Amino acid sequence: MVRRTKAEAQATRNGLLDAAELLFQSQGVSRTSLNQIASAAGTTRGAIYWHFQDKADLFNAMMERVTLPMEDTLGCLSRNADQLDDPLHHLRTAVADALHKTAYDERTRRVFEVATHKVEYVDEMRAVRERHLQVRNACVAMTEQTLKEAAQRQSLTIAMPLQSAALGLHVTIDGLIQNWLLDPQAFDLVQQGCLSVDTHLRGLGFTLSDVLAPRPAAGLPLKAGPGAKPLAPSGLPTPARSRKQTA
């Protein structure tokens, strides 16, 4: 077997993940085989096992491409909450940015749709469920730490356990995203999400001094408009016609 360069191997890995995203979205995870993914990526089944242990490992790698940046943002926020001038503002902005990316970044939306509506936690996907729970618990813990620091800054005693307050915020946003993915035209995810976050925080007793708004990444629209509607699902990947690769 011809030894491939690191860049070529990474390109093959990315191609497999790209193909998996589109196939999972159109067919569902359980109905998509590794052979189909390999064919759509223009490579072999052996290449999949070179990069991933199984379908669950591939699925988790697909998720990490969009969720890790968000996890890193929240993690950095919670670790440095005591050093921020307004940790609550940074938390709100991080949530707004995540909502905006979900609505207007094609890959983020596609992956979240797969994770929300196209996966079954059957035995072969047990590792996916474990990863989902790990991310949920980490996000709640990070939010709890930020709320704790923000409450101290405002000399506020929250009338409920901080963990419950953080969990409530998490399930509010998670539920909004799930319902929006069912019908993206039903409501503005960013607008309603920001409103819900601030309503939750005010209900806990926090004083908010500004209006929550996202700071979109380069290339993403600031707000919805004729040319900035949430993207429609993409079609199936076309099998590559180039010579098959194995790693």
C-alpha positions as CSV (number, residue, x, y, z in Angstrom):
1,M,0.0,0.0,0.0
2,V,1.3,3.4,-0.9
3,R,2.0,5.5,2.1
4,R,0.0,8.7,2.1
5,T,1.1,12.1,3.4
6,K,-0.5,13.5,6.5
7,A,-2.3,16.1,4.4
8,E,-3.7,13.4,2.1
9,A,-4.8,11.3,5.1
10,Q,-6.6,14.4,6.6
11,A,-8.3,15.1,3.3
12,T,-9.6,11.5,3.2
13,R,-10.8,11.8,6.8
14,N,-12.6,15.1,6.0
15,G,-14.2,13.6,2.9
16,L,-15.6,10.7,4.9
17,L,-17.0,13.0,7.5
18,D,-18.5,15.2,4.8
19,A,-20.1,12.2,3.1
20,A,-21.4,10.9,6.4
21,E,-23.1,14.2,7.3
22,L,-25.1,14.3,4.0
23,L,-26.0,10.6,4.1
24,F,-27.0,10.7,7.7
25,Q,-29.2,13.7,7.1
26,S,-31.0,12.2,4.1
27,Q,-31.3,8.6,5.2
28,G,-30.9,8.5,8.9
29,V,-27.9,7.1,10.8
30,S,-29.2,3.5,11.2
31,R,-30.0,3.2,7.5
32,T,-26.6,4.4,6.3
33,S,-23.9,1.8,5.9
34,L,-20.2,2.3,6.1
35,N,-20.0,1.1,2.5
36,Q,-22.3,3.8,1.4
37,I,-20.2,6.4,3.1
38,A,-17.0,5.1,1.6
39,S,-18.5,5.0,-1.9
40,A,-19.9,8.6,-1.6
41,A,-16.5,9.8,-0.4
42,G,-14.7,8.1,-3.3
43,T,-12.7,5.8,-1.1
44,T,-12.9,2.3,0.4
45,R,-14.4,0.8,3.5
46,G,-10.9,0.1,4.7
47,A,-10.2,3.8,4.7
48,I,-13.0,4.2,7.2
49,Y,-11.4,1.7,9.6
50,W,-8.1,3.5,9.2
51,H,-9.6,6.7,10.6
52,F,-12.5,5.5,12.8
53,Q,-13.2,2.5,15.0
54,D,-16.8,2.1,13.9
55,K,-19.9,4.1,12.9
56,A,-20.3,5.5,16.4
57,D,-16.7,6.8,16.3
58,L,-17.3,8.4,12.9
59,F,-20.5,10.0,14.2
60,N,-18.8,11.5,17.2
61,A,-16.0,12.8,15.1
62,M,-18.6,14.5,12.9
63,M,-20.2,16.0,15.9
64,E,-16.9,17.3,17.3
65,R,-16.2,19.3,14.2
66,V,-19.1,21.7,15.2
67,T,-19.5,21.2,18.9
68,L,-15.9,21.4,20.1
69,P,-15.5,25.2,19.3
70,M,-18.7,25.8,21.3
71,E,-17.5,23.6,24.2
72,D,-14.1,25.4,24.1
73,T,-15.8,28.8,24.3
74,L,-17.9,27.8,27.3
75,G,-15.0,26.0,29.0
76,C,-12.8,29.1,28.6
77,L,-15.6,31.2,29.9
78,S,-16.2,29.2,33.0
79,R,-12.4,28.9,33.8
80,N,-11.9,32.6,33.5
81,A,-15.3,33.8,34.9
82,D,-13.7,35.4,37.9
83,Q,-11.4,37.5,35.7
84,L,-14.1,38.8,33.4
85,D,-15.6,42.2,33.9
86,D,-19.1,40.9,33.2
87,P,-19.2,37.0,33.0
88,L,-23.0,37.1,32.5
89,H,-22.6,39.2,29.4
90,H,-20.0,36.8,28.0
91,L,-22.2,33.8,28.7
92,R,-25.2,35.4,26.9
93,T,-23.0,36.4,24.0
94,A,-21.6,32.8,23.7
95,V,-25.2,31.4,23.6
96,A,-26.3,34.0,21.0
97,D,-23.3,33.2,18.8
98,A,-24.1,29.5,19.1
99,L,-27.7,30.1,18.1
100,H,-26.6,32.2,15.2
101,K,-24.2,29.6,13.9
102,T,-26.9,27.0,14.2
103,A,-29.3,29.1,12.1
104,Y,-26.9,30.3,9.4
105,D,-23.9,27.9,9.2
106,E,-24.8,25.0,6.9
107,R,-22.6,22.4,8.5
108,T,-23.6,23.2,12.1
109,R,-27.3,23.1,11.1
110,R,-26.9,19.8,9.3
111,V,-25.0,18.1,12.1
112,F,-27.5,19.3,14.7
113,E,-30.4,18.0,12.6
114,V,-28.7,14.6,12.3
115,A,-28.0,14.5,16.1
116,T,-31.5,15.6,17.0
117,H,-33.8,13.8,14.5
118,K,-31.8,11.2,12.6
119,V,-30.0,9.0,15.2
120,E,-31.3,6.1,17.3
121,Y,-29.4,5.2,20.4
122,V,-29.2,1.5,19.5
123,D,-26.4,-0.8,20.8
124,E,-24.0,0.1,18.0
125,M,-24.5,3.8,18.9
126,R,-24.0,3.5,22.6
127,A,-20.9,5.6,22.5
128,V,-22.9,8.4,20.8
129,R,-25.3,8.5,23.7
130,E,-22.4,8.6,26.2
131,R,-20.8,11.4,24.2
132,H,-24.1,13.3,24.2
133,L,-24.5,13.0,27.9
134,Q,-20.9,14.0,28.5
135,V,-21.4,17.2,26.4
136,R,-24.7,18.0,28.2
137,N,-23.1,17.6,31.7
138,A,-20.1,19.6,30.8
139,C,-22.2,22.5,29.4
140,V,-24.4,22.5,32.4
141,A,-21.3,22.6,34.7
142,M,-19.7,25.4,32.8
143,T,-22.9,27.4,32.9
144,E,-23.3,26.8,36.6
145,Q,-19.8,28.1,37.3
146,T,-20.5,31.3,35.3
147,L,-23.8,31.9,37.0
148,K,-22.1,31.5,40.4
149,E,-19.5,34.1,39.6
150,A,-22.2,36.4,38.1
151,A,-24.4,36.1,41.2
152,Q,-21.4,37.0,43.4
153,R,-20.7,40.1,41.2
154,Q,-24.3,41.3,41.6
155,S,-24.5,40.2,45.3
156,L,-27.5,38.1,44.3
157,T,-28.8,35.0,46.1
158,I,-30.5,32.8,43.6
159,A,-33.6,31.1,45.1
160,M,-32.9,27.7,43.6
161,P,-29.8,25.4,43.3
162,L,-27.3,26.8,40.8
163,Q,-27.2,23.4,39.0
164,S,-31.0,23.6,38.5
165,A,-30.7,27.2,37.2
166,A,-27.9,26.1,34.7
167,L,-29.9,23.0,33.7
168,G,-33.0,25.1,33.1
169,L,-31.1,27.5,30.8
170,H,-29.6,24.5,28.9
171,V,-32.9,22.7,28.3
172,T,-34.5,26.0,27.2
173,I,-32.0,26.5,24.5
174,D,-31.8,22.8,23.5
175,G,-35.6,22.7,23.2
176,L,-35.7,25.8,21.1
177,I,-33.1,24.3,18.7
178,Q,-34.9,21.0,18.4
179,N,-38.2,22.7,17.7
180,W,-36.7,25.1,15.2
181,L,-35.1,22.3,13.3
182,L,-38.5,20.7,12.8
183,D,-39.7,23.9,11.0
184,P,-37.0,26.7,10.5
185,Q,-39.7,29.0,9.2
186,A,-41.8,28.8,12.3
187,F,-39.8,31.4,14.3
188,D,-36.5,33.3,14.4
189,L,-34.1,31.0,16.3
190,V,-31.7,33.8,17.2
191,Q,-34.3,36.3,18.3
192,Q,-36.4,33.9,20.3
193,G,-33.3,32.3,21.8
194,C,-31.9,35.6,23.0
195,L,-35.2,36.6,24.4
196,S,-35.6,33.2,26.2
197,V,-32.1,33.4,27.7
198,D,-32.7,36.9,29.1
199,T,-36.1,36.0,30.4
200,H,-34.6,33.0,32.2
201,L,-31.8,35.1,33.7
202,R,-34.1,37.9,34.8
203,G,-36.4,35.3,36.4
204,L,-33.4,34.2,38.4
205,G,-33.0,37.8,39.6
206,F,-30.1,39.0,37.5
207,T,-29.9,42.6,36.3
208,L,-29.0,42.8,32.6
209,S,-27.6,46.1,31.4
210,D,-27.5,45.5,27.6
211,V,-29.4,43.9,24.8
212,L,-28.2,40.4,23.8
213,A,-27.0,40.1,20.2
214,P,-24.8,37.7,18.4
215,R,-21.4,38.4,16.8
216,P,-21.4,36.2,13.7
217,A,-18.3,34.6,12.4
218,A,-16.8,35.9,9.1
219,G,-19.0,35.0,6.2
220,L,-22.2,34.5,8.2
221,P,-25.0,37.1,8.0
222,L,-25.8,39.2,11.1
223,K,-29.5,38.7,10.9
224,A,-32.1,37.2,8.7
225,G,-33.0,38.8,5.4
226,P,-33.9,37.9,1.8
227,G,-30.4,36.6,1.2
228,A,-29.8,35.2,4.6
229,K,-32.5,32.6,5.1
230,P,-31.6,29.4,7.0
231,L,-30.2,27.0,4.4
232,A,-32.2,24.2,3.0
233,P,-30.9,20.6,3.4
234,S,-28.2,19.7,0.9
235,G,-28.5,16.8,-1.5
236,L,-26.7,13.5,-1.4
237,P,-23.0,13.5,-2.0
238,T,-21.8,12.4,-5.5
239,P,-19.4,9.5,-5.5
240,A,-15.9,10.8,-6.4
241,R,-14.6,9.6,-9.8
242,S,-11.0,9.8,-8.8
243,R,-9.0,6.7,-7.9
244,K,-9.9,5.2,-4.6
245,Q,-7.8,5.9,-1.6
246,T,-7.3,3.8,1.5
247,A,-6.1,6.3,4.1
